[in-house]
Amino acid sequence: MKISLFLSKRMAASGQQSFSRFIIRMAVVSVAISIAVMIVSTALVTGFKNQISEKIFGFWGHIHITDIDIGDSILEAFPIRKDQPFYATLDSIREVPYVEEHHFLGTYVETEGKTRGGVRHVQVFGLIPGIIASDSQIEGIILKGVSTDFDWQFLEQYLIAGKPVSLGDSVPSRDILLSAYTANRLKVGVGDVFEVYFVEGNAQLVRRFNVSGIYKTGLEEYDKKFALVDLRHVQRLHNWSEEEISGFEVFVDDLDDLEVIRDYIYFEVLPNYLFAETIRERFPEIFEWLDLQDINEVVILALMALVAIINMMTTLLILILERTQMIGTLKALGARNWVIRKVFLYNAGYILATGMFWGNLLGVGLSLLQAKFGFIRLSEENYYLAVAPIELQLGSVLLINAGTLLLTLVFLLLPTWLVTRIDPVRAIRFR
């Protein structure tokens, strides 16, 4: 066994003075809390971003295909034909090859790759604004028309009453799926009937709808504005034919492939009068807000790592000062500085590993408890979620541990430099 490791084990087994014992325990607690906070914050930010993104993508799809002349408003009436050649085959797209450019040492290097997934689903939609009356107030509402190809899997999990819209074969369904916000404003429930007013040119049109179900996604901006109806109502209100729609919603298998698949669809599949854009491009403000959470995460990780490093450096300095006579004796016996420094590095590594063990236990435990019981609640109006979301990822936990261990050990080399400044003669003189 190496002499440094042997002496380090003897130091750990021999016990410490009361003051240093207290400092060591404080260091263990500090490292444990830092690791736990880093694990919980990373799991929280990851869960928060993923759940909000899933809600937005679930409501709108990942890619929109619309008329090329459509502007920033999603309500501009530029119909396109439903019977597009790509409609029946778009969901058969799987691996898409791509070439990516990287700037390296002043030159551009091209790398080839393939997407991990493809297009999962394609569905048509139509939009039309309307007016509803509630509590003597006039409010706007947007009817989103859906057809038989609509994937209800997303909205069914947010259905709090009733059922989805029933789409008839020949006659347009009068069913409407309202948000809980709109239903409360109108004071209606499942089975009730209410009217929606529309303005087309100089004419005012009225349509009666039967509330088939009530949903609540928590995305207040959407819950306040949107209701789902049979697409044929939107077509008739716009005076469109059965083959005219507002556009197509495309869902992809893997979000990491979003930009590549969008480019492929736009440049390789679509005719020149159609346009494809991602929902990130359509609603950039929401995703910019989500990206800001990464800054918060980095700040928390940096602060917690700094706390662990400072506490470990302080602890190691105290251990070295307490063992000044031992250091002098080892030097007098011929031990080199690096051998003695490793004694304290091993000892500090043991303290660090102990703190990391308890920190992982605490951090993972709290994350699992929150994921199971959801005891931390959020304001759904401000955060779009009623419960703080947790998404533990093994890779993130391992990266936090490896990064903290490596970074802390590197900084611990600084206080061990004090060993080289200790004179063996002066250290042993008052033994």
Protein Blocks (a to p, Z undefined) as FASTA:
>chain_A
ZZklmmmmmmmmnopafklmmmmmmmmmmmmmmmmmmmmmmmmmmmmmmmmmmmmmmmno
jbdcddfkbcfblkbccdddfkbfklmmmmmpccdcddddddeehiacddddddfbdcfb
dcddddddddddeehiacddddddddfklcfklmmmmpcghjdddddfklccfbdcddfk
lmmmnopaehiacdddddehjbccddddddfbdcdehpamlmmmpccddfklmmmmnopa
fkbcfbdcdddfblklmmmmmmmmmmmmmcckbccddfklmmmmlmmmmmmmmmmmmmmm
mmmmmmmmmmmmmmmmmmmmmmmmmmmmmmmnopafklmmmmmmmmmmmmmmmmmmmmmm
mmmmmmmmmmmnopaccdfklnopabdcddddfklmmmmmmmmmmmmmmmmmmmmmmmmm
pcfklmmmmZZ
